[in-house]
Every structure is written in C-alpha cells, then in structure tokens.
Amino acid sequence: MTTQLATERILLAGDVASLPEFRSFLATLGPKATGQVFIEVDSADQIETLSAPTRFSICWLDRSRGQQLRRSVDAWLSEMLPVSGVEEHTVYAWITADGAARSLSSN
C-alpha cells in the first residue's frame, strides 16, 4: 500500500458480486486504515460477515427495502469531501460499477 493510500479515507462500494474483491482488498489493509464499505444486496438473506479494520464501517443496502447504493455513496462523499479553502480532503474510492479505483478530491 502506498503512503498516500494509508493516509486517505477509503471507500468501497458495489453489489454482492464484489464481495470476493472487497475481502481481498480489506485483508491487505493495516489496522489503522479508515473507511466505509457499501454493499447492495437484493434481500437481507444475502448479508454475511465481512471482516475489516476496526476503523471501517460496513453498510449493507437492501434493495427490497428501497435502499440504493448510488444515493448512499453520494451522501457519504458529500460528508467526506467538503469544499474548504483551507485544506484539501481526499478519498480513495473503488466503486465497482464505475471501473478502476481512483483518488477523489474536494478541490
């Protein structure tokens, strides 16, 4: 992991098909890594245990209850990437429907 990635918040977002890749990625992170995982499932019976560093939050989004991945990601990013004239905020994001992982910035 690069030094830059170690200092950024990390966002992983996708559907249940992304779980194997998310598990592999999370297993490479150190205990101080910070971030959010959003996983969209068709129903609650697809929810399972997912190990992550303690500073990570895991959120399962149940489509059958009207929960949406895009809406949740947009809300989270708006909080994590506030526009500020003083400092730049960054998030390392891997949103599986959007292709390759990349660093997002508030500036």
C-alpha positions in Angstrom: 0.0 0.0 0.0 1.3 3.4 -0.8 1.8 6.1 1.8 -0.9 8.2 0.2 -3.4 5.4 0.4 -2.5 4.8 4.1 -3.5 8.4 5.0 -6.7 8.7 3.0 -10.2 7.5 3.8 -11.1 4.5 1.7 -14.5 3.9 0.1 -15.5 0.5 -1.4 -18.9 0.3 -3.0 -20.6 -2.4 -5.0 -23.1 -5.2 -5.1 -22.8 -8.7 -3.6 -20.8 -9.9 -6.6 -18.0 -7.6 -5.4 -17.5 -9.3 -2.1 -14.6 -11.5 -3.1 -12.6 -8.5 -4.3 -13.6 -6.4 -1.3 -12.5 -9.2 1.1 -9.1 -9.4 -0.7 -8.6 -5.7 -0.6 -9.6 -5.3 3.1 -7.2 -8.1 4.1 -4.3 -6.1 2.7 -5.1 -3.0 4.9 -3.4 -2.2 8.2 -5.3 -1.9 11.5 -5.3 1.9 11.3 -6.9 2.1 7.9 -10.2 4.2 7.9 -13.1 3.9 5.6 -16.6 2.8 4.5 -17.9 -0.2 2.6 -21.3 -0.1 1.0 -22.7 -3.4 -0.4 -26.0 -3.5 -2.2 -28.0 -6.8 -1.9 -31.3 -8.0 -3.3 -32.6 -9.0 0.1 -31.4 -9.4 3.7 -30.7 -13.1 3.3 -27.6 -12.1 1.3 -26.0 -10.2 4.2 -23.0 -12.0 5.6 -20.0 -11.4 7.8 -17.3 -9.2 6.3 -14.0 -8.6 8.2 -12.5 -5.1 8.0 -10.1 -2.9 10.1 -11.8 -1.6 13.2 -12.0 2.0 11.8 -14.1 0.8 8.9 -17.9 0.9 8.7 -19.8 -1.8 6.8 -23.2 -0.9 5.4 -25.5 -3.4 3.8 -28.1 -1.9 1.5 -31.2 -3.9 0.9 -32.8 -3.2 -2.5 -36.1 -4.8 -1.4 -36.3 -2.1 1.3 -35.6 0.7 -1.2 -32.0 1.3 -0.2 -29.8 2.4 -3.0 -26.0 2.2 -3.5 -25.7 5.4 -5.5 -27.6 7.5 -3.1 -25.6 6.2 -0.1 -22.3 6.8 -1.9 -23.2 10.3 -2.9 -24.3 11.2 0.7 -21.1 9.7 2.2 -18.8 11.5 -0.3 -20.6 14.8 0.3 -19.6 14.5 4.0 -16.1 13.2 3.4 -15.2 15.7 0.7 -16.3 19.1 2.0 -15.2 22.1 -0.1 -12.8 24.0 2.0 -10.5 26.9 1.2 -8.2 25.8 4.0 -7.4 22.1 3.3 -7.9 19.5 0.6 -9.8 16.3 1.5 -9.3 13.1 -0.4 -10.9 9.7 -0.5 -9.5 6.6 -2.3 -12.6 5.2 -3.9 -13.4 1.9 -5.6 -17.0 1.9 -6.8 -17.2 -1.3 -8.8 -19.8 -0.1 -11.3 -17.6 2.9 -12.1 -14.5 0.9 -13.1 -11.0 1.4 -11.8 -10.2 2.7 -8.3 -9.1 6.3 -8.0 -8.4 9.1 -5.6 -11.2 11.7 -5.3 -10.6 15.2 -4.0 -12.7 18.1 -2.6 -10.8 20.6 -4.7 
